[in-house]
């Protein structure tokens, strides 16, 4: 487990970028945090670390955005508005979760039963007593042997 404290959006972005630089094909990252916690900033950093130069935004209304411009394909899911697991089946999530790219799933706790046992969980937490821009980011490997 790795825990990082950031004090600005730029630091959150840079930690995401570090994750993207070391990400490997087939990895699934779950991203959990409240609204406004910095999930999109973190995701933009991951994309930059993968070498993606096009704008990365949260795919709240489309569920999935695919970015092919980096060293690995990047599959960015936002399942906040998903109704049930059948919607994930419709977009063929398994092709991405078990494919050759890097998946990042925002609000993954809403589809926990679909997440591969082996994944990396990223939790972003705010603590306003530490300041408005403070974030505690925890990276945990799940299902590792």
C-alpha positions as CSV (number, residue, x, y, z in Angstrom):
1,X,0.0,0.0,0.0
2,X,1.2,3.5,-0.9
3,X,-0.3,6.6,0.7
4,X,0.5,10.1,-0.6
5,X,-0.7,13.5,0.6
6,X,-1.2,16.2,-1.9
7,X,-1.8,19.9,-1.3
8,X,-2.8,21.1,-4.8
9,X,-4.5,19.9,-7.9
10,X,-1.0,20.0,-9.6
11,X,0.4,17.5,-7.0
12,X,-2.7,15.2,-7.4
13,X,-2.1,15.4,-11.2
14,X,1.6,14.6,-10.8
15,X,0.9,11.5,-8.6
16,X,-1.6,10.3,-11.3
17,X,1.1,10.9,-13.9
18,X,3.6,8.8,-11.9
19,X,1.0,5.9,-11.8
20,X,0.4,6.2,-15.6
21,X,4.2,6.1,-16.3
22,X,4.5,2.8,-14.4
23,X,1.1,1.3,-15.5
24,X,1.3,-2.0,-17.4
25,X,-1.0,-3.6,-20.0
26,X,-4.0,-5.4,-18.5
27,X,-4.1,-3.4,-15.3
28,X,-7.4,-2.2,-13.8
29,X,-7.4,0.8,-11.5
30,X,-10.5,1.5,-9.4
31,X,-11.0,5.1,-8.4
32,X,-13.1,5.9,-5.3
33,X,-13.7,9.4,-3.9
34,X,-16.5,11.8,-3.2
35,X,-17.7,14.4,-5.8
36,X,-15.0,17.0,-6.1
37,X,-12.3,14.9,-4.5
38,X,-10.0,15.2,-7.6
39,X,-10.8,12.0,-9.5
40,X,-10.8,13.8,-12.9
41,X,-7.5,15.6,-12.1
42,X,-5.9,12.3,-11.0
43,X,-7.2,10.6,-14.2
44,X,-5.8,13.4,-16.4
45,X,-2.4,12.7,-14.7
46,X,-2.6,9.0,-15.4
47,X,-3.4,9.7,-19.1
48,X,-0.4,12.1,-19.3
49,X,1.8,9.4,-17.8
50,X,0.6,7.1,-20.5
51,X,1.7,9.7,-23.1
52,X,-1.9,10.7,-24.1
53,X,-2.0,14.3,-25.2
54,X,-5.7,14.7,-26.1
55,X,-8.0,16.3,-23.5
56,X,-9.3,13.9,-20.9
57,X,-12.6,14.6,-19.3
58,X,-14.9,12.5,-17.1
59,X,-17.2,10.4,-19.3
60,X,-20.2,10.7,-17.0
61,X,-22.8,10.5,-19.7
62,X,-21.1,8.0,-22.0
63,X,-19.7,5.6,-19.3
64,X,-16.5,4.9,-21.4
65,X,-13.9,7.0,-23.1
66,X,-11.2,5.3,-25.1
67,X,-7.8,7.0,-25.7
68,X,-5.4,5.3,-28.1
69,X,-2.8,8.0,-28.4
70,X,-0.4,6.8,-25.7
71,X,2.0,3.9,-25.1
72,X,-1.0,1.7,-24.1
73,X,-4.7,2.1,-24.8
74,X,-6.4,3.9,-21.9
75,X,-10.0,3.0,-21.1
76,X,-11.6,5.5,-18.8
77,X,-14.9,4.4,-17.2
78,X,-17.2,6.6,-15.1
79,X,-20.0,4.4,-13.8
80,X,-21.7,7.0,-11.5
81,X,-24.9,7.0,-13.6
82,X,-25.0,3.3,-14.3
83,X,-28.3,1.6,-13.6
84,X,-27.2,-2.0,-13.3
85,X,-24.5,-4.5,-14.4
86,X,-26.4,-5.2,-17.7
87,X,-25.4,-1.7,-18.9
88,X,-21.8,-2.7,-18.4
89,X,-22.4,-5.9,-20.4
90,X,-23.9,-3.8,-23.3
91,X,-20.6,-1.9,-23.7
92,X,-18.6,-5.1,-23.5
93,X,-16.7,-4.1,-20.3
94,X,-14.9,-7.5,-20.2
95,X,-13.0,-6.8,-23.4
96,X,-11.5,-3.7,-21.7
97,X,-11.1,-5.1,-18.2
98,X,-9.3,-8.2,-19.5
99,X,-7.6,-6.5,-22.5
100,X,-4.2,-5.1,-23.4
101,X,-4.8,-1.6,-22.2
102,X,-5.1,0.2,-18.9
103,X,-8.5,0.6,-17.3
104,X,-9.5,3.3,-14.8
105,X,-12.9,3.0,-13.3
106,X,-14.4,5.9,-11.4
107,X,-17.1,5.1,-8.9
108,X,-16.0,1.4,-9.1
109,X,-17.7,0.6,-5.8
110,X,-21.0,0.8,-7.7
111,X,-20.1,-2.2,-9.8
112,X,-17.9,-4.1,-7.3
113,X,-19.1,-7.5,-8.5
114,X,-17.7,-6.8,-12.0
115,X,-14.2,-5.6,-11.0
116,X,-11.5,-8.3,-11.6
117,X,-10.3,-9.7,-8.3
118,X,-6.8,-8.5,-9.2
119,X,-6.9,-4.7,-9.5
120,X,-5.4,-1.6,-7.9
121,X,-7.7,0.5,-5.8
122,X,-7.1,4.2,-5.6
123,X,-9.0,6.1,-2.9
124,X,-8.9,9.9,-2.8
125,X,-10.1,11.6,0.4
126,X,-10.4,15.2,1.3
127,X,-9.8,16.5,4.8
128,X,-10.9,20.1,5.1
129,X,-9.1,20.5,8.5
130,X,-5.9,20.2,6.4
131,X,-7.0,22.8,3.9
132,X,-9.3,23.0,0.9
133,X,-6.7,21.5,-1.6
134,X,-5.5,18.7,0.7
135,X,-6.0,15.2,-0.6
136,X,-4.9,11.8,0.9
137,X,-4.5,9.3,-1.9
138,X,-4.2,5.6,-1.1
139,X,-3.0,3.0,-3.7
140,X,-3.7,-0.6,-2.8
141,X,-3.0,-3.8,-4.8
142,X,-6.0,-6.1,-4.4
143,X,-6.0,-9.8,-5.2
144,X,-2.2,-9.9,-5.5
145,X,-0.5,-13.2,-4.6
